[in-house]
Amino acid sequence: MAHISVEKSGVRSEFRLNDKQKPSIEFIDPSYARANAVLLDPKSKGVHVLLHEGVFLIGNASDNFFETLMQSDDIELCANLPNGERVSLQAPVSLLNDLKEVIKCEEGNDNGEFPTYAAGGYAVTALS
């Protein structure tokens, strides 16, 4: 499984709590709404999704959202499709205690090489 979040800024999305304090994530790109699971990093309050055998950083959540998400078994993942329809799917929430145990990262160097992230036989290198 590869960790494909090569940009530290995450994915364009918005963390939301509805009036019943149920957490959801609204994505600009509907592909992310099809994630198999949401993985939480308690150290950084980072929220990641497992999608197509890769782990993608969504972003760092606020304290309130993250604490609510830690208490949840699942989360709603939403996005608008290009045809105007809306996708709204549920994904389970799990803890990811230490990303470095799952994802191996080799730092880039001064020769213009980019950092490479790899796990489970896959590797991804930043292009920007």
The first five atom37 places (N, CA, C, CB, O) and aatype in JSON, in Angstrom:
{
  "aatype": [12, 0, 8, 9, 15, 19, 6, 11, 15, 7, 19, 1, 15, 6, 13, 1, 10, 2, 3, 11, 5, 11, 14, 15, 9, 6, 13, 9, 3, 14, 15, 18, 0, 1, 0, 2, 0, 19, 10, 10, 3, 14, 11, 15, 11, 7, 19, 8, 19, 10, 10, 8, 6, 7, 19, 13, 10, 9, 7, 2, 0, 15, 3, 2, 13, 13, 6, 16, 10, 12, 5, 15, 3, 3, 9, 6, 10, 4, 0, 2, 10, 14, 2, 7, 6, 1, 19, 15, 10, 5, 0, 14, 19, 15, 10, 10, 2, 3, 10, 11, 6, 19, 9, 11, 4, 6, 6, 7, 2, 3, 2, 7, 6, 13, 14, 16, 18, 0, 0, 7, 7, 18, 0, 19, 16, 0, 10, 15],
  "atom_mask": [
    [1, 1, 1, 1, 1],
    [1, 1, 1, 1, 1],
    [1, 1, 1, 1, 1],
    [1, 1, 1, 1, 1],
    [1, 1, 1, 1, 1],
    [1, 1, 1, 1, 1],
    [1, 1, 1, 1, 1],
    [1, 1, 1, 1, 1],
    [1, 1, 1, 1, 1],
    [1, 1, 1, 0, 1],
    [1, 1, 1, 1, 1],
    [1, 1, 1, 1, 1],
    [1, 1, 1, 1, 1],
    [1, 1, 1, 1, 1],
    [1, 1, 1, 1, 1],
    [1, 1, 1, 1, 1],
    [1, 1, 1, 1, 1],
    [1, 1, 1, 1, 1],
    [1, 1, 1, 1, 1],
    [1, 1, 1, 1, 1],
    [1, 1, 1, 1, 1],
    [1, 1, 1, 1, 1],
    [1, 1, 1, 1, 1],
    [1, 1, 1, 1, 1],
    [1, 1, 1, 1, 1],
    [1, 1, 1, 1, 1],
    [1, 1, 1, 1, 1],
    [1, 1, 1, 1, 1],
    [1, 1, 1, 1, 1],
    [1, 1, 1, 1, 1],
    [1, 1, 1, 1, 1],
    [1, 1, 1, 1, 1],
    [1, 1, 1, 1, 1],
    [1, 1, 1, 1, 1],
    [1, 1, 1, 1, 1],
    [1, 1, 1, 1, 1],
    [1, 1, 1, 1, 1],
    [1, 1, 1, 1, 1],
    [1, 1, 1, 1, 1],
    [1, 1, 1, 1, 1],
    [1, 1, 1, 1, 1],
    [1, 1, 1, 1, 1],
    [1, 1, 1, 1, 1],
    [1, 1, 1, 1, 1],
    [1, 1, 1, 1, 1],
    [1, 1, 1, 0, 1],
    [1, 1, 1, 1, 1],
    [1, 1, 1, 1, 1],
    [1, 1, 1, 1, 1],
    [1, 1, 1, 1, 1],
    [1, 1, 1, 1, 1],
    [1, 1, 1, 1, 1],
    [1, 1, 1, 1, 1],
    [1, 1, 1, 0, 1],
    [1, 1, 1, 1, 1],
    [1, 1, 1, 1, 1],
    [1, 1, 1, 1, 1],
    [1, 1, 1, 1, 1],
    [1, 1, 1, 0, 1],
    [1, 1, 1, 1, 1],
    [1, 1, 1, 1, 1],
    [1, 1, 1, 1, 1],
    [1, 1, 1, 1, 1],
    [1, 1, 1, 1, 1],
    [1, 1, 1, 1, 1],
    [1, 1, 1, 1, 1],
    [1, 1, 1, 1, 1],
    [1, 1, 1, 1, 1],
    [1, 1, 1, 1, 1],
    [1, 1, 1, 1, 1],
    [1, 1, 1, 1, 1],
    [1, 1, 1, 1, 1],
    [1, 1, 1, 1, 1],
    [1, 1, 1, 1, 1],
    [1, 1, 1, 1, 1],
    [1, 1, 1, 1, 1],
    [1, 1, 1, 1, 1],
    [1, 1, 1, 1, 1],
    [1, 1, 1, 1, 1],
    [1, 1, 1, 1, 1],
    [1, 1, 1, 1, 1],
    [1, 1, 1, 1, 1],
    [1, 1, 1, 1, 1],
    [1, 1, 1, 0, 1],
    [1, 1, 1, 1, 1],
    [1, 1, 1, 1, 1],
    [1, 1, 1, 1, 1],
    [1, 1, 1, 1, 1],
    [1, 1, 1, 1, 1],
    [1, 1, 1, 1, 1],
    [1, 1, 1, 1, 1],
    [1, 1, 1, 1, 1],
    [1, 1, 1, 1, 1],
    [1, 1, 1, 1, 1],
    [1, 1, 1, 1, 1],
    [1, 1, 1, 1, 1],
    [1, 1, 1, 1, 1],
    [1, 1, 1, 1, 1],
    [1, 1, 1, 1, 1],
    [1, 1, 1, 1, 1],
    [1, 1, 1, 1, 1],
    [1, 1, 1, 1, 1],
    [1, 1, 1, 1, 1],
    [1, 1, 1, 1, 1],
    [1, 1, 1, 1, 1],
    [1, 1, 1, 1, 1],
    [1, 1, 1, 1, 1],
    [1, 1, 1, 0, 1],
    [1, 1, 1, 1, 1],
    [1, 1, 1, 1, 1],
    [1, 1, 1, 1, 1],
    [1, 1, 1, 0, 1],
    [1, 1, 1, 1, 1],
    [1, 1, 1, 1, 1],
    [1, 1, 1, 1, 1],
    [1, 1, 1, 1, 1],
    [1, 1, 1, 1, 1],
    [1, 1, 1, 1, 1],
    [1, 1, 1, 1, 1],
    [1, 1, 1, 0, 1],
    [1, 1, 1, 0, 1],
    [1, 1, 1, 1, 1],
    [1, 1, 1, 1, 1],
    [1, 1, 1, 1, 1],
    [1, 1, 1, 1, 1],
    [1, 1, 1, 1, 1],
    [1, 1, 1, 1, 1],
    [1, 1, 1, 1, 1]
  ],
  "atom_positions": [
    [[0.84, -1.16, 0.0], [0.0, 0.0, 0.0], [0.89, 1.23, 0.0], [-0.96, -0.01, 1.2], [1.82, 1.32, 0.8]],
    [[0.63, 2.18, -0.86], [1.45, 3.38, -0.96], [0.81, 4.53, -0.21], [1.67, 3.75, -2.42], [-0.42, 4.64, -0.13]],
    [[1.66, 5.38, 0.32], [1.17, 6.64, 0.88], [1.42, 7.68, -0.2], [1.88, 7.03, 2.25], [2.56, 8.01, -0.5]],
    [[0.35, 8.18, -0.78], [0.45, 9.0, -1.98], [0.36, 10.49, -1.68], [-0.63, 8.61, -2.96], [0.41, 11.31, -2.59]],
    [[0.23, 10.85, -0.42], [0.1, 12.25, -0.04], [1.46, 12.92, -0.03], [-0.57, 12.38, 1.34], [2.04, 13.13, 1.03]],
    [[1.97, 13.24, -1.19], [3.29, 13.82, -1.28], [3.27, 15.31, -0.96], [3.87, 13.59, -2.65], [4.3, 15.89, -0.6]],
    [[2.13, 15.92, -1.08], [2.01, 17.32, -0.69], [1.55, 17.37, 0.75], [1.02, 18.1, -1.63], [0.63, 16.65, 1.13]],
    [[2.18, 18.19, 1.54], [1.82, 18.24, 2.96], [0.57, 19.08, 3.19], [2.98, 18.81, 3.77], [0.12, 19.19, 4.33]],
    [[0.0, 19.65, 2.15], [-1.18, 20.49, 2.31], [-2.47, 19.7, 2.31], [-1.22, 21.51, 1.22], [-3.5, 20.22, 2.75]],
    [[-2.46, 18.46, 1.85], [-3.67, 17.65, 1.84], [-4.52, 17.85, 0.61], [0.0, 0.0, 0.0], [-4.08, 18.44, -0.38]],
    [[-5.73, 17.35, 0.7], [-6.69, 17.36, -0.41], [-7.7, 18.48, -0.19], [-7.41, 15.97, -0.54], [-8.06, 18.77, 0.95]],
    [[-8.15, 19.1, -1.26], [-9.16, 20.17, -1.13], [-10.46, 19.57, -0.61], [-9.41, 20.9, -2.49], [-11.15, 18.82, -1.31]],
    [[-10.77, 19.92, 0.63], [-11.96, 19.38, 1.28], [-12.33, 20.27, 2.45], [-11.73, 17.93, 1.75], [-11.62, 21.21, 2.8]],
    [[-13.48, 19.96, 3.04], [-13.94, 20.7, 4.21], [-14.45, 19.72, 5.24], [-15.05, 21.73, 3.83], [-15.27, 18.85, 4.93]],
    [[-13.97, 19.84, 6.48], [-14.45, 19.03, 7.59], [-15.7, 19.7, 8.15], [-13.34, 18.85, 8.7], [-15.7, 20.9, 8.4]],
    [[-16.76, 18.9, 8.35], [-18.03, 19.47, 8.82], [-18.63, 18.63, 9.94], [-19.02, 19.59, 7.67], [-18.46, 17.41, 9.98]],
    [[-19.32, 19.29, 10.85], [-20.16, 18.64, 11.85], [-21.57, 19.14, 11.62], [-19.66, 18.94, 13.32], [-21.81, 20.35, 11.59]],
    [[-22.53, 18.21, 11.46], [-23.89, 18.66, 11.27], [-24.52, 19.05, 12.61], [-24.73, 17.57, 10.58], [-23.86, 18.98, 13.64]],
    [[-25.77, 19.45, 12.59], [-26.42, 19.91, 13.82], [-26.55, 18.82, 14.87], [-27.79, 20.46, 13.5], [-26.79, 19.12, 16.04]],
    [[-26.39, 17.56, 14.49], [-26.4, 16.44, 15.44], [-24.98, 16.01, 15.8], [-27.17, 15.24, 14.85], [-24.78, 14.95, 16.39]],
    [[-23.99, 16.84, 15.45], [-22.57, 16.58, 15.72], [-22.06, 15.31, 15.04], [-22.35, 16.48, 17.21], [-21.15, 14.66, 15.55]],
    [[-22.64, 14.97, 13.89], [-22.18, 13.85, 13.08], [-21.13, 14.38, 12.11], [-23.37, 13.15, 12.33], [-21.43, 15.3, 11.34]],
    [[-19.91, 13.81, 12.11], [-18.86, 14.33, 11.23], [-19.03, 13.9, 9.78], [-17.51, 13.88, 11.73], [-19.53, 12.82, 9.48]],
    [[-18.6, 14.79, 8.88], [-18.56, 14.48, 7.46], [-17.4, 15.25, 6.83], [-19.92, 14.83, 6.76], [-16.9, 16.23, 7.38]],
    [[-17.0, 14.77, 5.66], [-15.98, 15.46, 4.88], [-16.57, 15.73, 3.5], [-14.65, 14.63, 4.78], [-17.05, 14.82, 2.84]],
    [[-16.53, 16.99, 3.09], [-17.0, 17.41, 1.78], [-15.78, 17.58, 0.88], [-17.85, 18.74, 1.87], [-14.9, 18.4, 1.16]],
    [[-15.72, 16.81, -0.22], [-14.59, 16.85, -1.13], [-14.93, 17.63, -2.39], [-14.14, 15.44, -1.49], [-16.07, 17.62, -2.84]],
    [[-13.93, 18.3, -2.96], [-14.08, 18.92, -4.28], [-14.02, 17.82, -5.34], [-12.97, 20.0, -4.52], [-14.83, 17.8, -6.27]],
    [[-13.06, 16.9, -5.21], [-12.9, 15.77, -6.12], [-13.72, 14.59, -5.61], [-11.39, 15.38, -6.26], [-13.43, 14.07, -4.54]],
    [[-14.74, 14.16, -6.36], [-15.61, 13.07, -5.88], [-14.9, 11.72, -5.74], [-16.76, 12.92, -6.81], [-15.45, 10.82, -5.09]],
    [[-13.73, 11.56, -6.31], [-13.0, 10.3, -6.17], [-12.75, 9.97, -4.7], [-11.67, 10.35, -6.92], [-12.85, 8.81, -4.3]],
    [[-12.44, 10.97, -3.9], [-12.12, 10.75, -2.49], [-13.33, 10.31, -1.67], [-11.53, 12.0, -1.9], [-13.17, 9.67, -0.63]],
    [[-14.51, 10.63, -2.13], [-15.72, 10.23, -1.41], [-15.93, 8.72, -1.48], [-16.95, 10.95, -1.97], [-16.75, 8.17, -0.74]],
    [[-15.19, 8.05, -2.34], [-15.3, 6.59, -2.48], [-14.26, 5.85, -1.64], [-15.16, 6.2, -3.95], [-14.0, 4.67, -1.88]],
    [[-13.66, 6.52, -0.68], [-12.61, 5.92, 0.15], [-13.15, 4.71, 0.92], [-12.04, 6.95, 1.14], [-14.31, 4.67, 1.31]],
    [[-12.25, 3.74, 1.12], [-12.6, 2.52, 1.85], [-12.61, 2.72, 3.35], [-11.65, 1.42, 1.5], [-13.34, 2.04, 4.07]],
    [[-11.79, 3.66, 3.85], [-11.7, 3.92, 5.28], [-11.08, 5.29, 5.51], [-10.86, 2.83, 5.98], [-10.4, 5.84, 4.65]],
    [[-11.35, 5.84, 6.69], [-10.72, 7.08, 7.14], [-9.78, 6.71, 8.27], [-11.79, 8.16, 7.59], [-10.18, 6.03, 9.22]],
    [[-8.53, 7.15, 8.17], [-7.49, 6.81, 9.14], [-7.06, 8.06, 9.89], [-6.29, 6.14, 8.45], [-6.8, 9.09, 9.27]],
    [[-6.99, 7.97, 11.21], [-6.68, 9.11, 12.04], [-5.3, 8.99, 12.66], [-7.72, 9.27, 13.13], [-4.92, 7.94, 13.17]],
    [[-4.54, 10.08, 12.62], [-3.24, 10.15, 13.27], [-3.39, 11.08, 14.48], [-2.13, 10.67, 12.28], [-3.39, 12.3, 14.32]],
    [[-3.51, 10.52, 15.69], [-3.73, 11.35, 16.88], [-2.61, 12.34, 17.17], [-3.91, 10.46, 18.07], [-2.86, 13.38, 17.77]],
    [[-1.39, 12.05, 16.76], [-0.26, 12.95, 17.04], [-0.4, 14.28, 16.32], [1.06, 12.29, 16.65], [-0.17, 15.34, 16.9]],
    [[-0.78, 14.23, 15.06], [-0.86, 15.45, 14.25], [-2.3, 15.91, 14.03], [-0.19, 15.23, 12.92], [-2.53, 16.98, 13.45]],
    [[-3.26, 15.12, 14.48], [-4.68, 15.34, 14.17], [-4.91, 15.27, 12.66], [-5.16, 16.71, 14.73], [-5.81, 15.91, 12.11]],
    [[-4.06, 14.47, 12.0], [-4.17, 14.27, 10.57], [-5.28, 13.29, 10.23], [0.0, 0.0, 0.0], [-5.46, 12.27, 10.91]],
    [[-6.0, 13.6, 9.17], [-7.06, 12.74, 8.66], [-6.62, 12.26, 7.28], [-8.45, 13.49, 8.6], [-6.33, 13.07, 6.4]],
    [[-6.59, 10.95, 7.11], [-6.17, 10.32, 5.85], [-7.3, 9.43, 5.37], [-4.85, 9.51, 6.03], [-8.15, 9.02, 6.17]],
    [[-7.32, 9.12, 4.08], [-8.27, 8.14, 3.56], [-7.5, 7.03, 2.86], [-9.29, 8.8, 2.58], [-6.43, 7.24, 2.28]],
    [[-8.06, 5.84, 2.94], [-7.54, 4.68, 2.22], [-8.35, 4.55, 0.96], [-7.61, 3.37, 3.1], [-9.57, 4.34, 1.0]],
    [[-7.68, 4.68, -0.19], [-8.37, 4.69, -1.48], [-7.47, 4.06, -2.52], [-8.77, 6.14, -1.89], [-6.32, 4.49, -2.68]],
    [[-7.96, 3.06, -3.23], [-7.21, 2.4, -4.29], [-5.82, 1.97, -3.82], [-7.07, 3.33, -5.5], [-4.82, 2.23, -4.49]],
    [[-5.76, 1.32, -2.68], [-4.52, 0.8, -2.09], [-3.51, 1.89, -1.76], [-3.89, -0.19, -3.03], [-2.32, 1.6, -1.63]],
    [[-3.96, 3.12, -1.61], [-3.09, 4.21, -1.22], [-3.67, 4.94, -0.03], [0.0, 0.0, 0.0], [-4.88, 4.92, 0.19]],
    [[-2.81, 5.59, 0.73], [-3.23, 6.4, 1.86], [-3.01, 7.86, 1.49], [-2.46, 6.02, 3.17], [-1.88, 8.26, 1.2]],
    [[-4.08, 8.65, 1.49], [-4.02, 10.04, 1.07], [-4.28, 10.96, 2.26], [-5.04, 10.32, -0.06], [-5.25, 10.76, 2.99]],
    [[-3.42, 11.94, 2.45], [-3.65, 12.94, 3.48], [-4.78, 13.85, 3.03], [-2.37, 13.76, 3.76], [-4.75, 14.41, 1.94]],
    [[-5.79, 13.99, 3.89], [-6.87, 14.93, 3.61], [-6.53, 16.28, 4.24], [-8.23, 14.4, 4.15], [-6.69, 17.32, 3.61]],
    [[-6.06, 16.24, 5.46], [-5.66, 17.48, 6.14], [-5.63, 17.28, 7.63], [0.0, 0.0, 0.0], [-5.94, 16.19, 8.13]],
    [[-5.27, 18.32, 8.34], [-5.27, 18.28, 9.8], [-6.57, 18.92, 10.28], [-4.02, 19.01, 10.39], [-6.89, 20.05, 9.91]],
    [[-7.29, 18.18, 11.11], [-8.6, 18.63, 11.57], [-8.49, 19.5, 12.81], [-9.49, 17.43, 11.86], [-7.49, 19.44, 13.53]],
    [[-9.5, 20.3, 13.04], [-9.57, 21.09, 14.26], [-9.72, 20.14, 15.45], [-10.75, 22.11, 14.2], [-10.11, 18.99, 15.29]],
    [[-9.42, 20.64, 16.64], [-9.54, 19.81, 17.84], [-10.95, 19.26, 18.01], [-9.15, 20.62, 19.08], [-11.12, 18.08, 18.3]],
    [[-11.95, 20.11, 17.82], [-13.34, 19.71, 18.02], [-13.75, 18.62, 17.02], [-14.27, 20.92, 17.87], [-14.34, 17.62, 17.41]],
    [[-13.42, 18.83, 15.75], [-13.77, 17.83, 14.72], [-13.05, 16.52, 14.98], [-13.43, 18.36, 13.31], [-13.65, 15.45, 14.91]],
    [[-11.75, 16.6, 15.29], [-10.96, 15.39, 15.49], [-11.47, 14.59, 16.68], [-9.49, 15.74, 15.68], [-11.57, 13.36, 16.6]],
    [[-11.79, 15.25, 17.78], [-12.31, 14.55, 18.97], [-13.65, 13.89, 18.66], [-12.46, 15.53, 20.15], [-13.9, 12.77, 19.1]],
    [[-14.5, 14.56, 17.91], [-15.78, 13.97, 17.52], [-15.55, 12.77, 16.63], [-16.66, 15.01, 16.8], [-16.21, 11.74, 16.78]],
    [[-14.63, 12.89, 15.69], [-14.32, 11.79, 14.78], [-13.73, 10.58, 15.52], [-13.35, 12.26, 13.69], [-14.0, 9.44, 15.17]],
    [[-12.93, 10.86, 16.55], [-12.35, 9.77, 17.36], [-13.43, 8.96, 18.06], [-11.37, 10.35, 18.4], [-13.24, 7.78, 18.35]],
    [[-14.56, 9.58, 18.34], [-15.66, 8.91, 19.02], [-16.62, 8.22, 18.04], [-16.43, 9.91, 19.86], [-17.56, 7.55, 18.46]],
    [[-16.38, 8.38, 16.74], [-17.3, 7.87, 15.72], [-16.81, 6.54, 15.15], [-17.47, 8.89, 14.58], [-15.6, 6.29, 15.07]],
    [[-17.76, 5.7, 14.78], [-17.44, 4.44, 14.1], [-17.31, 4.63, 12.6], [-18.5, 3.39, 14.41], [-16.59, 3.89, 11.93]],
    [[-18.03, 5.64, 12.07], [-17.98, 5.9, 10.64], [-18.15, 7.39, 10.38], [-19.07, 5.1, 9.9], [-18.45, 8.17, 11.28]],
    [[-17.95, 7.75, 9.13], [-18.04, 9.14, 8.72], [-18.69, 9.2, 7.34], [-16.64, 9.83, 8.71], [-18.53, 8.28, 6.53]],
    [[-19.4, 10.27, 7.07], [-20.0, 10.49, 5.76], [-18.99, 11.22, 4.88], [-21.33, 11.3, 5.88], [-18.43, 12.24, 5.27]],
    [[-18.77, 10.69, 3.67], [-17.89, 11.3, 2.68], [-18.75, 11.78, 1.53], [-16.78, 10.29, 2.19], [-19.47, 10.98, 0.92]],
    [[-18.7, 13.07, 1.21], [-19.62, 13.67, 0.24], [-18.87, 14.44, -0.84], [-20.59, 14.6, 0.95], [-17.75, 14.91, -0.64]],
    [[-19.53, 14.54, -2.0], [-19.0, 15.37, -3.09], [-20.08, 15.52, -4.15], [-17.71, 14.73, -3.71], [-21.0, 14.71, -4.25]],
    [[-19.96, 16.57, -4.93], [-20.83, 16.77, -6.08], [-20.16, 16.17, -7.31], [-21.14, 18.29, -6.31], [-18.97, 16.37, -7.54]],
    [[-20.93, 15.42, -8.08], [-20.42, 14.81, -9.31], [-20.48, 15.83, -10.45], [-21.24, 13.54, -9.67], [-21.25, 16.79, -10.38]],
    [[-19.69, 15.63, -11.5], [-19.71, 16.57, -12.63], [-21.07, 16.72, -13.3], [-18.71, 16.13, -13.66], [-21.37, 17.76, -13.87]],
    [[-21.91, 15.66, -13.23], [-23.23, 15.74, -13.87], [-24.26, 16.44, -12.98], [-23.73, 14.33, -14.2], [-25.44, 16.51, -13.34]],
    [[-23.84, 16.96, -11.82], [-24.74, 17.69, -10.94], [-25.32, 16.84, -9.82], [0.0, 0.0, 0.0], [-25.88, 17.37, -8.86]],
    [[-25.2, 15.52, -9.93], [-25.69, 14.66, -8.86], [-24.72, 14.7, -7.69], [-25.88, 13.21, -9.35], [-23.61, 15.22, -7.8]],
    [[-25.16, 14.16, -6.58], [-24.36, 14.19, -5.35], [-24.08, 12.77, -4.88], [-25.08, 15.0, -4.25], [-24.96, 11.92, -4.92]],
    [[-22.85, 12.52, -4.43], [-22.49, 11.23, -3.85], [-22.3, 11.46, -2.35], [-21.19, 10.63, -4.52], [-21.67, 12.43, -1.93]],
    [[-22.84, 10.54, -1.56], [-22.73, 10.59, -0.11], [-22.59, 9.16, 0.38], [-23.97, 11.32, 0.54], [-23.56, 8.4, 0.38]],
    [[-21.38, 8.79, 0.81], [-21.08, 7.42, 1.21], [-20.54, 7.39, 2.63], [-20.07, 6.77, 0.23], [-20.03, 8.39, 3.13]],
    [[-20.67, 6.24, 3.28], [-20.15, 6.05, 4.63], [-18.84, 5.28, 4.56], [-21.18, 5.31, 5.52], [-18.68, 4.38, 3.73]],
    [[-17.9, 5.63, 5.43], [-16.63, 4.9, 5.53], [-16.32, 4.7, 7.01], [-15.47, 5.68, 4.8], [-16.6, 5.57, 7.83]],
    [[-15.74, 3.55, 7.35], [-15.36, 3.33, 8.75], [-14.17, 4.2, 9.15], [-15.02, 1.84, 8.98], [-13.36, 4.61, 8.31]],
    [[-14.08, 4.48, 10.44], [-13.0, 5.3, 10.99], [-12.08, 4.39, 11.81], [-13.56, 6.47, 11.86], [-12.55, 3.61, 12.63]],
    [[-10.77, 4.5, 11.58], [-9.78, 3.71, 12.31], [-8.62, 4.6, 12.72], [-9.28, 2.53, 11.46], [-8.37, 5.65, 12.12]],
    [[-7.92, 4.17, 13.75], [-6.71, 4.87, 14.18], [-5.51, 4.36, 13.4], [-6.47, 4.7, 15.69], [-5.39, 3.17, 13.12]],
    [[-4.65, 5.26, 13.06], [-3.37, 4.9, 12.46], [-2.33, 5.46, 13.41], [-3.21, 5.47, 10.97], [-1.99, 6.65, 13.36]],
    [[-1.82, 4.61, 14.28], [-0.99, 5.06, 15.4], [0.3, 5.74, 14.97], [-0.66, 3.91, 16.27], [0.68, 6.77, 15.54]],
    [[0.96, 5.2, 13.99], [2.21, 5.81, 13.57], [2.37, 5.62, 12.06], [3.43, 5.21, 14.33], [2.62, 4.51, 11.6]],
    [[2.22, 6.68, 11.31], [2.3, 6.59, 9.86], [3.66, 6.07, 9.39], [2.03, 7.95, 9.23], [3.74, 5.41, 8.36]],
    [[4.71, 6.35, 10.13], [6.05, 5.93, 9.71], [6.21, 4.42, 9.76], [7.11, 6.59, 10.59], [7.1, 3.88, 9.1]],
    [[5.38, 3.72, 10.51], [5.44, 2.26, 10.51], [4.81, 1.69, 9.24], [4.74, 1.7, 11.74], [5.17, 0.59, 8.82]],
    [[3.89, 2.42, 8.65], [3.19, 1.96, 7.45], [3.86, 2.49, 6.19], [1.73, 2.41, 7.49], [3.92, 1.8, 5.17]],
    [[4.37, 3.7, 6.27], [4.91, 4.38, 5.11], [6.39, 4.64, 5.29], [4.16, 5.69, 4.85], [6.8, 5.26, 6.27]],
    [[7.18, 4.18, 4.36], [8.61, 4.46, 4.38], [8.86, 5.69, 3.53], [9.44, 3.23, 3.86], [8.36, 5.79, 2.41]],
    [[9.61, 6.62, 4.05], [9.88, 7.86, 3.32], [11.37, 8.09, 3.24], [9.19, 9.06, 3.99], [12.07, 8.07, 4.25]],
    [[11.85, 8.32, 2.03], [13.24, 8.71, 1.82], [13.24, 10.17, 1.42], [13.94, 7.81, 0.73], [12.61, 10.55, 0.43]],
    [[13.93, 10.98, 2.18], [13.97, 12.42, 1.92], [14.67, 12.7, 0.59], [14.69, 13.16, 3.07], [15.54, 11.94, 0.17]],
    [[14.27, 13.79, -0.06], [14.94, 14.22, -1.27], [16.33, 14.75, -0.91], [0.0, 0.0, 0.0], [16.66, 14.87, 0.27]],
    [[17.12, 15.06, -1.92], [18.46, 15.58, -1.64], [18.7, 16.85, -2.44], [19.53, 14.53, -1.97], [17.81, 17.32, -3.16]],
    [[19.89, 17.4, -2.31], [20.22, 18.66, -2.97], [20.44, 18.52, -4.47], [21.44, 19.25, -2.35], [20.62, 19.52, -5.16]],
    [[20.44, 17.29, -4.99], [20.65, 17.07, -6.42], [19.36, 17.17, -7.23], [21.28, 15.71, -6.64], [19.32, 16.77, -8.39]],
    [[18.3, 17.69, -6.61], [17.04, 17.86, -7.32], [16.12, 16.66, -7.23], [0.0, 0.0, 0.0], [15.06, 16.66, -7.85]],
    [[16.51, 15.64, -6.48], [15.62, 14.48, -6.33], [14.51, 14.82, -5.35], [16.41, 13.24, -5.84], [14.72, 15.54, -4.38]],
    [[13.32, 14.29, -5.62], [12.17, 14.52, -4.77], [12.04, 13.4, -3.75], [10.89, 14.64, -5.61], [12.56, 12.3, -3.97]],
    [[11.36, 13.65, -2.64], [11.15, 12.57, -1.67], [10.31, 11.45, -2.29], [10.46, 13.1, -0.41], [9.43, 11.7, -3.11]],
    [[10.59, 10.23, -1.89], [9.85, 9.07, -2.37], [9.16, 8.4, -1.19], [10.79, 8.07, -3.1], [9.77, 8.19, -0.14]],
    [[7.91, 8.08, -1.37], [7.11, 7.43, -0.34], [6.76, 6.05, -0.84], [5.84, 8.26, 0.0], [6.33, 5.91, -1.99]],
    [[6.92, 5.03, -0.03], [6.62, 3.68, -0.5], [6.19, 2.78, 0.64], [7.83, 3.09, -1.2], [6.63, 2.95, 1.77]],
    [[5.35, 1.84, 0.32], [4.95, 0.79, 1.26], [4.27, -0.29, 0.46], [4.02, 1.34, 2.39], [3.56, 0.01, -0.51]],
    [[4.46, -1.52, 0.83], [3.76, -2.62, 0.18], [4.12, -2.82, -1.27], [0.0, 0.0, 0.0], [3.3, -3.34, -2.02]],
    [[5.3, -2.42, -1.7], [5.71, -2.68, -3.07], [5.4, -1.57, -4.05], [0.0, 0.0, 0.0], [5.74, -1.68, -5.23]],
    [[4.77, -0.49, -3.6], [4.47, 0.62, -4.48], [5.35, 1.79, -4.09], [2.97, 1.01, -4.41], [5.77, 1.89, -2.93]],
    [[5.64, 2.66, -5.01], [6.4, 3.87, -4.69], [5.84, 5.03, -5.48], [7.91, 3.69, -4.99], [5.41, 4.86, -6.62]],
    [[5.84, 6.2, -4.87], [5.34, 7.41, -5.52], [6.34, 8.51, -5.26], [3.92, 7.8, -5.0], [6.82, 8.66, -4.13]],
    [[6.65, 9.28, -6.28], [7.58, 10.39, -6.13], [6.85, 11.68, -6.48], [8.84, 10.21, -7.03], [6.07, 11.72, -7.43]],
    [[7.09, 12.73, -5.71], [6.46, 14.01, -5.95], [6.88, 14.56, -7.31], [6.82, 15.01, -4.85], [8.03, 14.41, -7.72]],
    [[5.94, 15.18, -8.01], [6.24, 15.75, -9.31], [6.35, 17.26, -9.27], [5.19, 15.36, -10.31], [6.75, 17.88, -10.26]],
    [[6.01, 17.85, -8.13], [6.09, 19.32, -8.04], [6.81, 19.74, -6.8], [4.71, 19.94, -8.06], [6.97, 20.93, -6.56]]
  ]
}
